[in-house]
Every structure is written in C-alpha cells, then in structure tokens.
Amino acid sequence: MRIRNWEYRQLPVIHRCSKPSRIEKARMLGYKAKQGFVIYRVRIRRGGRKKQVSKGQVCGKPNTVGVNSLKPKRNHRVIAESRVGRRVPSLRVLNSYWVGQDSTYKFFEVILIDPNHNAIRNDARINWICNPVHKHRELRGLTSAGRAARGLRVKGDKDNKVRPSRRSSYLRRNRVKLRRYR
C-alpha cells in the first residue's frame, strides 16, 4: 500500500487509468470491461479547509469568526468526483471508490461513461445515463457519494428537513401561504 501511494503521488493530480486498481469494487459499483467505460484516478488533499480571508481576519459578526477549524460541507469523495467531472465534461460520472491514502492525500478512482459511444447507447442496462438529465450529476449531488453528503442515506424521523432537498424543504416551511379561507 505504501509503495502504491508513493506511485500515485508521482502521477498527475487527475489522470486516466488503464484498468481499475480494485476490480471487484469497481464491478460492484457498475463498471464493465467494455468500450465506453473509463477510469480516472484523482488525489484530494486531506483535512479541513481554511477560510479565504485577507490576513486571517474575518471582518464581521462574532458568530462568523474562525479561519482554521472549518470543514467542507461535502466529503472528500464528492469533491473528487466533481473535479474529475469538470476535467472531462463530455463523460458522465457513474460512481467512485477509495483506493488509498497517506498523511497528506486521499486517492479515489472515478468510473466514467461515454454517453455518445454506441456500445453504451445500445446497452439497455446502462443507457439511462445517456439522457440529457444526467449531465454533470456529480455536481448536483446525484451520485451515491453526493446523496450521502446531502443526508439522503437515512429515512424516517431523521430526514424531516432533507427531502427532497434542504433548500426546497426550507422554502416549503417558510413560504407565506395566503389561502382563500384562512
């Protein structure tokens, strides 16, 4: 594992792989060794994210102070998927999985699909991803990691404010409804 992480560190931040490092995991997540399926590997810097403010000074109310101990809303895997999706905008992100980590980086492999390839368009199991509604699904939180980051893994009394999304739930609860008979 240490040698593999060393090798990943020497490669570019986002690069294409000839084949998955974890073939059993990739196949569990929908990968097939056929034309139209692509694997990209990406590394993400670990840890929290500093607030981008000049001289480390937050000019505002006391409840907005803090520069160092801030954590991103989305997890590392979602960030990895979104970066790969921006790098190759003509492909669609299907899923992703962890392949390694060291003290500085986490490494993920992202499964992408070419929606214009006939091998994909003619395959009834996967050609749903060719529809235009699935463009950049990784940037809208529609992949498996994105749904987990949105809190959609839980059901029941713990998802009162997350379905169908936090924004729509907030608007529904705070909209002024002036019904005729009230």
C-alpha positions in Angstrom: 0.0 0.0 0.0 2.8 2.4 0.8 4.5 1.7 -2.5 1.3 2.2 -4.3 0.6 5.5 -2.6 4.1 6.6 -3.5 3.4 5.8 -7.1 0.1 7.7 -7.0 1.9 10.8 -5.6 4.3 10.9 -8.5 1.4 10.9 -11.1 -0.6 14.0 -12.1 -3.5 15.0 -9.8 -6.1 13.7 -12.2 -5.1 11.0 -14.7 -6.7 8.2 -16.6 -6.0 4.6 -15.5 -5.8 1.7 -17.9 -7.8 -0.5 -15.5 -9.3 -0.3 -12.0 -7.0 -0.9 -9.0 -9.8 -2.6 -7.2 -11.6 -4.6 -9.9 -14.1 -6.2 -7.5 -15.1 -2.9 -6.0 -15.4 -1.3 -9.5 -17.7 -4.1 -10.7 -19.8 -3.8 -7.6 -20.4 -0.1 -8.5 -21.3 -0.8 -12.1 -18.0 -1.0 -14.0 -17.8 -3.3 -17.0 -14.7 -4.0 -19.0 -16.2 -2.9 -22.3 -15.9 0.1 -24.6 -17.3 3.3 -23.2 -16.3 2.8 -19.6 -13.3 4.9 -18.3 -11.5 5.0 -15.0 -9.8 8.2 -13.7 -7.7 8.4 -10.6 -7.7 11.7 -8.5 -6.0 12.8 -5.4 -7.6 15.1 -2.8 -5.7 17.0 -0.1 -6.8 15.7 3.3 -8.0 17.8 6.2 -10.3 20.8 6.7 -10.4 23.9 4.6 -9.2 27.4 5.7 -11.5 30.3 5.2 -10.2 32.5 2.4 -9.9 35.9 4.1 -7.2 38.5 4.0 -4.5 38.4 6.7 -6.6 35.7 8.5 -9.0 38.3 9.7 -12.8 37.8 9.4 -14.4 41.2 9.3 -18.0 40.6 10.6 -20.1 39.4 13.4 -18.6 37.3 16.1 -20.6 34.2 15.0 -18.7 34.1 11.7 -15.2 34.2 13.2 -12.9 31.2 12.6 -10.4 30.5 10.0 -8.7 27.2 10.6 -11.1 24.6 12.0 -13.7 24.8 9.3 -14.8 21.6 7.5 -16.3 21.5 4.0 -20.0 20.5 3.7 -19.2 17.8 1.2 -17.0 14.8 1.8 -13.7 14.1 0.0 -15.3 11.6 -2.4 -17.8 14.1 -3.7 -15.1 16.7 -4.2 -13.0 14.1 -6.1 -16.0 13.2 -8.4 -16.7 16.9 -9.1 -13.1 17.7 -10.0 -12.9 14.7 -12.5 -16.3 15.7 -13.9 -15.1 19.2 -14.6 -11.9 17.9 -16.2 -13.7 15.6 -18.7 -17.1 17.3 -19.3 -18.1 15.0 -22.2 -18.2 11.9 -19.9 -20.8 11.1 -17.2 -19.8 10.1 -13.7 -21.3 6.8 -12.6 -19.6 6.2 -9.2 -16.3 6.3 -7.3 -14.4 4.4 -4.6 -11.4 4.9 -2.3 -8.1 3.3 -3.3 -5.6 4.7 -0.7 -4.5 7.5 1.5 -1.4 8.8 3.2 -0.8 11.7 5.6 -1.5 14.3 3.0 -3.7 12.9 0.3 -6.7 10.6 -0.3 -6.8 8.8 -3.6 -10.1 7.9 -5.4 -10.9 6.2 -8.6 -13.9 7.5 -10.5 -15.9 5.4 -13.0 -17.0 7.5 -16.0 -19.1 6.6 -19.0 -19.1 7.9 -22.6 -22.7 8.7 -23.4 -22.0 9.0 -27.1 -20.5 5.6 -27.6 -22.7 3.1 -29.4 -21.7 0.3 -27.0 -23.3 2.3 -24.2 -26.3 3.6 -26.1 -27.2 0.1 -27.2 -26.9 -1.4 -23.7 -30.3 -1.4 -22.0 -28.7 -1.7 -18.6 -26.7 1.5 -18.7 -28.1 3.7 -21.5 -30.2 5.6 -18.9 -27.1 7.7 -18.3 -27.2 8.9 -21.9 -30.3 11.1 -21.2 -29.6 14.8 -21.0 -31.0 15.0 -17.5 -27.9 13.2 -16.2 -25.4 15.8 -17.4 -23.0 16.6 -14.5 -24.9 14.6 -12.0 -21.8 14.7 -9.8 -22.1 18.5 -9.5 -25.7 18.3 -8.4 -25.3 15.7 -5.7 -27.0 12.8 -7.6 -24.2 10.2 -7.3 -24.0 7.8 -4.4 -21.5 9.9 -2.6 -23.4 13.1 -3.3 -26.7 11.6 -1.9 -24.8 10.6 1.2 -23.4 14.1 1.6 -27.0 15.5 1.3 -28.2 13.3 4.1 -30.4 11.1 2.0 -29.0 7.8 3.3 -31.3 7.9 6.3 -35.1 7.5 6.2 -37.8 8.1 8.7 -37.8 10.7 11.5 -34.1 11.7 10.8 -34.8 13.1 7.3 -37.5 15.6 8.1 -35.6 18.5 6.7 -33.6 16.9 3.8 -36.2 15.6 1.4 -36.4 16.4 -1.4 -33.6 18.8 -0.6 -32.7 21.1 2.2 -33.5 24.2 0.1 -36.9 23.1 -1.0 -37.8 21.9 2.5 -36.7 25.3 3.9 -38.8 27.2 1.3 -41.8 25.0 1.9 -41.7 25.6 5.7 -41.1 29.4 5.4 -43.3 30.3 2.5 -46.2 32.6 3.4 -49.4 30.7 2.2 -52.3 33.1 1.9 -55.1 30.7 1.4 -58.6 32.0 0.5 -60.3 30.6 3.6 -57.9 31.0 6.4 
